Amino acid sequence: MLKCNNFNYALFGNPIDHSKSPEIHSFFSNQTGIFHNYKSINIPLGEFFYYVSEFFKKNGKGANITAPFKQEAYLFADQLTERAKIAQSVNTLKKVDNKYILGDNTDGIGLLSDLIRLNFIKKKSLVLILGAGGAVRGILYPLLSFGCSIFILNRTLSNAEKLVLQFNKYGIINVFNKNLLKKKHFDLIINATSKHDQSNKNIIDLSLISNKTCFYDMNYTKSISCLNTYVKKKSNIFSNGIGMLVFQAANSFFLWHNIYPKTDSIIDILKDNIK
Ligand SMILES: NC(=O)c1ccc[n+]([C@@H]2O[C@H](COP(=O)([O-])OP(=O)(O)OC[C@H]3O[C@@H](n4cnc5c(N)ncnc54)[C@H](OP(=O)(O)O)[C@@H]3O)[C@@H](O)[C@H]2O)c1
């Protein structure tokens, strides 16, 4: 049973304990002076519709949705923004005019904003994405629209193939195949796999990485270092995904309140405090 008498914004996911979103939203609330009582709620698998309906029937005004519920949130929303429609995945819900629920996806704009901040991306960047899960759905359209060419490398080939079929109308995107590469090295590699142990350590061939290749890990816990340590044998231009997390939160906050909060200081605070 969902007890939600005193909060109006929430993050729904499973698991949720690691989330930094409540800290980020509390920071935005203090900074802007907007009342924004935000709580993270771990919900049982298979119960997404029940919990989120209850939330919006009570005090709920807006929600963030994380793994594994982004596709269910896409189905839950009454209306969708263009980018959520294209992604077929929703990480932000908003109750509009007390009448209907709008679904948005701010993961892609969050990642792109951070890549631009870090100077990791250019209009024609050749990008390798590791993984083909829910988060990748949200980032493909913004990266393709920016002008990047993309290869996807995923453990389950068919999942990468599905994404390529869905997104190839928006730009140059292929399943990873060394023979299709015109350049020798990638400009940017994005880790969007969810595994933090040894199992995906050698997923890429080091010959595809130069000392100018940027490596962006969408994960942001310290324990994910196996793949990172491997990549750092060739490149030292590295960032974790804290900035993406803050920018996707800022864009959700903007959807809810029509005010875009300042992001720099919370990125600095969090990047020094990751566990
Ligand atoms: N920084 C941010 O703001 C932000 C935002 C969104 C997500 N994320 C992070 O991004 C990661 C991916 O999220 P998601 O929602 O896309 O997760 P997801 O839908 O569960 O997808 C997981 C992906 O990882 C792959 N994978 C899992 N175990 C693997 C292994 N042992 N070896 C190789 N590949 C493996 C899966 O491959 P298969 O297709 O073969 O199963 C799939 O492509 C998560 O860790 C999440 O926390 C960060």
PDBQT file of the ligand as one rigid body, heavy atoms in Angstrom, charges set to zero:
ROOT
HETATM    1  N1  LIG A 301      23.290   8.584 -15.442  1.00  0.00    +0.000 N 
HETATM    2  C1  LIG A 301      21.997   8.520 -15.693  1.00  0.00    +0.000 C 
HETATM    3  O1  LIG A 301      21.250   9.504 -15.591  1.00  0.00    +0.000 OA
HETATM    4  C2  LIG A 301      21.387   7.221 -16.159  1.00  0.00    +0.000 A 
HETATM    5  C3  LIG A 301      20.132   7.238 -16.783  1.00  0.00    +0.000 A 
HETATM    6  C4  LIG A 301      19.600   6.018 -17.202  1.00  0.00    +0.000 A 
HETATM    7  C5  LIG A 301      20.311   4.836 -16.981  1.00  0.00    +0.000 A 
HETATM    8  N2  LIG A 301      21.519   4.881 -16.363  1.00  0.00    +0.000 N 
HETATM    9  C6  LIG A 301      22.288   3.635 -16.133  1.00  0.00    +0.000 C 
HETATM   10  O2  LIG A 301      22.490   3.003 -17.390  1.00  0.00    +0.000 OA
HETATM   11  C7  LIG A 301      22.495   1.585 -17.203  1.00  0.00    +0.000 C 
HETATM   12  C8  LIG A 301      21.561   0.947 -18.228  1.00  0.00    +0.000 C 
HETATM   13  O3  LIG A 301      20.229   1.286 -17.900  1.00  0.00    +0.000 OA
HETATM   14  P1  LIG A 301      18.994   0.646 -18.680  1.00  0.00    +0.000 P 
HETATM   15  O4  LIG A 301      17.775   1.273 -18.124  1.00  0.00    +0.000 OA
HETATM   16  O5  LIG A 301      19.238   0.703 -20.142  1.00  0.00    +0.000 OA
HETATM   17  O6  LIG A 301      19.094  -0.878 -18.210  1.00  0.00    +0.000 OA
HETATM   18  P2  LIG A 301      18.445  -2.148 -18.930  1.00  0.00    +0.000 P 
HETATM   19  O7  LIG A 301      17.249  -1.755 -19.724  1.00  0.00    +0.000 OA
HETATM   20  O8  LIG A 301      18.314  -3.177 -17.877  1.00  0.00    +0.000 OA
HETATM   21  O9  LIG A 301      19.577  -2.622 -19.999  1.00  0.00    +0.000 OA
HETATM   22  C9  LIG A 301      20.786  -3.195 -19.556  1.00  0.00    +0.000 C 
HETATM   23  C10 LIG A 301      21.759  -3.374 -20.717  1.00  0.00    +0.000 C 
HETATM   24  O10 LIG A 301      22.975  -3.921 -20.168  1.00  0.00    +0.000 OA
HETATM   25  C11 LIG A 301      23.289  -5.121 -20.863  1.00  0.00    +0.000 C 
HETATM   26  N3  LIG A 301      23.926  -6.078 -19.947  1.00  0.00    +0.000 N 
HETATM   27  C12 LIG A 301      23.433  -6.532 -18.772  1.00  0.00    +0.000 A 
HETATM   28  N4  LIG A 301      24.312  -7.392 -18.220  1.00  0.00    +0.000 NA
HETATM   29  C13 LIG A 301      25.382  -7.478 -19.073  1.00  0.00    +0.000 A 
HETATM   30  C14 LIG A 301      26.611  -8.210 -19.063  1.00  0.00    +0.000 A 
HETATM   31  N5  LIG A 301      26.922  -9.014 -18.071  1.00  0.00    +0.000 N 
HETATM   32  N6  LIG A 301      27.465  -8.051 -20.105  1.00  0.00    +0.000 NA
HETATM   33  C15 LIG A 301      27.158  -7.214 -21.126  1.00  0.00    +0.000 A 
HETATM   34  N7  LIG A 301      26.008  -6.489 -21.186  1.00  0.00    +0.000 NA
HETATM   35  C16 LIG A 301      25.136  -6.626 -20.172  1.00  0.00    +0.000 A 
HETATM   36  C17 LIG A 301      21.950  -5.661 -21.367  1.00  0.00    +0.000 C 
HETATM   37  O11 LIG A 301      22.197  -6.518 -22.461  1.00  0.00    +0.000 OA
HETATM   38  P3  LIG A 301      21.104  -7.566 -22.993  1.00  0.00    +0.000 P 
HETATM   39  O12 LIG A 301      20.289  -6.830 -24.027  1.00  0.00    +0.000 OA
HETATM   40  O13 LIG A 301      21.925  -8.643 -23.548  1.00  0.00    +0.000 OA
HETATM   41  O14 LIG A 301      20.295  -7.981 -21.796  1.00  0.00    +0.000 OA
HETATM   42  C18 LIG A 301      21.269  -4.337 -21.773  1.00  0.00    +0.000 C 
HETATM   43  O15 LIG A 301      21.729  -3.902 -23.017  1.00  0.00    +0.000 OA
HETATM   44  C19 LIG A 301      22.053   1.311 -15.759  1.00  0.00    +0.000 C 
HETATM   45  O16 LIG A 301      23.171   0.919 -14.978  1.00  0.00    +0.000 OA
HETATM   46  C20 LIG A 301      21.482   2.643 -15.296  1.00  0.00    +0.000 C 
HETATM   47  O17 LIG A 301      21.701   2.871 -13.903  1.00  0.00    +0.000 OA
HETATM   48  C21 LIG A 301      22.073   6.045 -15.956  1.00  0.00    +0.000 A 
ENDROOT
TORSDOF 0
